[in-house]
């Protein structure tokens, strides 16, 4: 099926859109005709992606933002809205994962991971929902994680935040269910991104294991024995935004090779 124009003219906003899963989501939405605003912390990364997409005629907008701060989110969303109009599709992708044992008393780490992963999702939905409610259409996809559905050692703060994202997704989906707005979560397993490769490099440095062995350890939980590809996550996100998925809301779609079966 050719769905190249399924999102023609829709304004989509992607947080954490400069690299990894976020960049794949931006490419996927653009390929389906959406005008995409991408937010991130590094202007150069966003602008490089925008330049890449411009050659194919894509309409994009870039803005730096710290999703853990409401005023930064509101300002970036307002700038995107002034260029492309009301926000109709929101992908809350920005996030951060840092490992530490639960006995390490680091309140700053706890608060930072909750602020970026959970509050950032909350702020994004609050900034976009007025447009969706007024326009009578909205698609929200929150990028959670398998860590939002199960527990992993040494990432208690991250797991807590992503579990919160799942609960927030379900609550808001119920709240707006009669308004032609769907709210879903996509939960990737270990995905082949710079962040995962950097995490593997840290494991290698600390343990003395070979880098490939550290990566292989991450794939053990995936029955397919591999890292998820960013494009696979992006395809799931795009489907939730396209016509034909209207009855799917409040769900947590796992993209992890059968990990949580």
CORCOR-V114685 format. One record per residue. RES is the residue in one letter. SS is DSSP state (hx for helix, st for strand, lp for the rest). OMEGA is omega in radians with two decimals (NA if undefined). D_CENTER is the distance of its C-alpha to the mean C-alpha in whole Angstrom. Layout:
RES&SS&OMEGA&D_CENTER ; RES&SS&OMEGA&D_CENTER
This chain:
X&lp&3.11&25 ; X&lp&3.14&25 ; X&lp&-3.06&22 ; X&lp&-3.14&22 ; X&lp&-3.02&22 ; X&lp&-3.13&21 ; X&lp&-3.07&18 ; X&lp&3.07&21 ; X&lp&3.13&21 ; X&lp&3.07&18 ; X&st&3.12&17 ; X&st&3.08&13 ; X&st&-3.09&11 ; X&st&3.04&7 ; X&st&-3.06&7 ; X&lp&-2.96&7 ; X&lp&-3.00&8 ; X&lp&-3.08&11 ; X&lp&3.07&11 ; X&hx&-3.13&10 ; X&hx&-3.11&7 ; X&hx&3.13&6 ; X&hx&3.10&10 ; X&hx&3.10&10 ; X&hx&3.10&8 ; X&hx&-3.13&11 ; X&hx&-3.11&13 ; X&hx&-3.14&13 ; X&hx&3.10&13 ; X&hx&-3.11&16 ; X&hx&3.12&18 ; X&lp&3.00&18 ; X&lp&-3.10&20 ; X&lp&2.90&17 ; X&st&-2.95&17 ; X&st&2.97&14 ; X&st&-3.13&14 ; X&st&-3.13&11 ; X&st&3.10&11 ; X&st&-3.11&11 ; X&lp&-3.03&14 ; X&lp&-3.08&16 ; X&hx&-3.07&18 ; X&hx&3.13&20 ; X&hx&3.11&16 ; X&hx&-3.09&15 ; X&hx&3.09&19 ; X&hx&3.11&19 ; X&hx&3.12&17 ; X&hx&3.13&18 ; X&hx&3.10&21 ; X&hx&-3.07&21 ; X&hx&-3.10&19 ; X&hx&-3.10&22 ; X&lp&3.12&25 ; X&lp&3.11&24 ; X&lp&-3.11&24 ; X&lp&3.07&21 ; X&lp&-3.11&20 ; X&st&3.08&18 ; X&st&-3.13&17 ; X&st&3.05&16 ; X&st&3.04&16 ; X&st&-3.12&16 ; X&lp&2.99&15 ; X&lp&-3.00&14 ; X&lp&3.12&12 ; X&lp&-3.13&14 ; X&lp&-3.08&17 ; X&hx&-3.08&18 ; X&hx&3.10&20 ; X&hx&3.09&18 ; X&hx&-3.11&15 ; X&hx&-3.12&18 ; X&hx&-3.13&20 ; X&hx&3.11&17 ; X&hx&3.13&16 ; X&hx&3.12&20 ; X&hx&3.11&20 ; X&hx&-3.13&18 ; X&hx&-3.11&20 ; X&hx&-3.14&23 ; X&hx&-3.00&22 ; X&hx&3.12&21 ; X&lp&-3.06&22 ; X&lp&3.12&20 ; X&lp&-3.07&16 ; X&lp&3.14&16 ; X&st&3.11&12 ; X&st&3.05&10 ; X&st&3.09&6 ; X&st&-3.05&5 ; X&lp&-3.07&2 ; X&lp&3.14&6 ; X&lp&3.14&7 ; X&lp&3.10&11 ; X&lp&3.08&13 ; X&lp&-3.10&17 ; X&lp&3.07&19 ; X&st&3.09&23 ; X&lp&-3.10&25 ; X&lp&-3.13&25 ; X&lp&3.08&29 ; X&lp&-3.02&28 ; X&lp&-3.11&28 ; X&lp&-3.10&26 ; X&hx&-3.13&25 ; X&hx&3.11&23 ; X&hx&3.11&20 ; X&hx&-3.08&20 ; X&hx&-3.14&19 ; X&hx&-3.10&17 ; X&hx&3.05&15 ; X&hx&-3.11&15 ; X&hx&-3.08&15 ; X&hx&-3.00&12 ; X&hx&-3.07&10 ; X&hx&3.14&12 ; X&hx&3.12&13 ; X&hx&3.08&11 ; X&hx&3.12&9 ; X&hx&3.14&13 ; X&hx&-3.13&14 ; X&hx&3.13&11 ; X&hx&3.12&13 ; X&hx&-3.13&16 ; X&hx&-3.05&16 ; X&hx&-3.01&15 ; X&hx&3.10&17 ; X&hx&3.08&20 ; X&hx&-3.09&20 ; X&hx&3.13&19 ; X&hx&3.14&22 ; X&hx&-3.10&24 ; X&hx&-3.14&23 ; X&lp&3.11&23 ; X&lp&3.05&20 ; X&st&3.04&16 ; X&st&3.11&13 ; X&st&3.06&10 ; X&st&3.11&7 ; X&st&3.11&6 ; X&st&3.13&4 ; X&lp&-3.11&7 ; X&lp&2.95&9 ; X&hx&3.07&13 ; X&hx&3.05&14 ; X&hx&-3.08&13 ; X&lp&3.11&16 ; X&lp&-3.14&18 ; X&lp&3.03&19 ; X&lp&3.14&20 ; X&lp&3.04&22 ; X&lp&3.06&22 ; X&st&-3.08&18 ; X&hx&-3.12&19 ; X&hx&3.12&18 ; X&hx&3.11&14 ; X&hx&-3.14&15 ; X&hx&-3.13&16 ; X&hx&-3.10&13 ; X&hx&2.99&11 ; X&hx&3.09&14 ; X&hx&3.11&14 ; X&hx&3.11&11 ; X&hx&3.12&13 ; X&hx&3.11&16 ; X&hx&3.11&14 ; X&hx&-3.11&13 ; X&hx&-3.10&16 ; X&hx&-3.10&18 ; X&hx&3.08&17 ; X&hx&3.09&17 ; X&hx&-3.05&21 ; X&hx&-3.04&21 ; X&lp&-3.01&20 ; X&hx&-3.10&21 ; X&hx&-3.01&25 ; X&hx&-3.10&23 ; X&lp&3.07&21 ; X&st&3.07&18 ; X&st&-3.13&16 ; X&st&-3.11&13 ; X&st&3.05&11 ; X&st&2.99&9 ; X&st&-3.00&8 ; X&st&3.12&9 ; X&st&2.89&10 ; X&lp&3.10&13 ; X&lp&-3.02&14 ; X&st&-3.05&12 ; X&lp&3.13&14 ; X&lp&3.08&13 ; X&hx&-3.09&15 ; X&hx&3.12&13 ; X&hx&3.11&15 ; X&hx&3.09&18 ; X&hx&3.09&18 ; X&hx&3.11&18 ; X&hx&3.12&21 ; X&hx&3.11&23 ; X&hx&3.09&23 ; X&hx&3.14&24 ; X&hx&-3.12&27 ; X&hx&-3.10&28 ; X&hx&-3.02&29 ; X&hx&-3.08&30 ; X&lp&3.11&32 ; X&lp&3.07&30 ; X&lp&-3.12&30 ; X&hx&-3.12&26 ; X&hx&3.10&26 ; X&hx&3.10&27 ; X&hx&3.10&24 ; X&hx&-3.14&22 ; X&hx&3.12&24 ; X&hx&3.13&24 ; X&hx&-3.10&20 ; X&hx&-3.07&21 ; X&lp&-3.12&23 ; X&lp&3.14&21 ; X&lp&-3.13&20 ; X&lp&3.10&23 ; X&lp&3.06&23 ; X&lp&-3.12&23 ; X&lp&2.99&21 ; X&lp&3.02&17 ; X&st&3.09&15 ; X&lp&-3.13&14 ; X&hx&-3.14&11 ; X&hx&3.10&13 ; X&hx&3.08&13 ; X&hx&-3.13&9 ; X&hx&3.12&9 ; X&hx&3.10&12 ; X&hx&3.11&11 ; X&hx&-3.11&9 ; X&hx&3.14&12 ; X&hx&-3.14&14 ; X&hx&-3.14&13 ; X&hx&-3.00&13 ; X&lp&3.04&17 ; X&lp&-3.13&20 ; X&lp&3.14&21 ; X&lp&-3.02&19 ; X&lp&-3.10&20 ; X&lp&-3.14&21 ; X&lp&3.12&18 ; X&lp&-3.11&16 ; X&lp&-3.04&16 ; X&lp&3.04&15 ; X&st&-3.07&13 ; X&st&-3.10&13 ; X&st&3.07&13 ; X&st&-2.98&13 ; X&lp&3.06&15 ; X&lp&3.12&18 ; X&lp&-3.04&20 ; X&lp&-3.03&19 ; X&lp&3.11&20 ; X&lp&NA&22
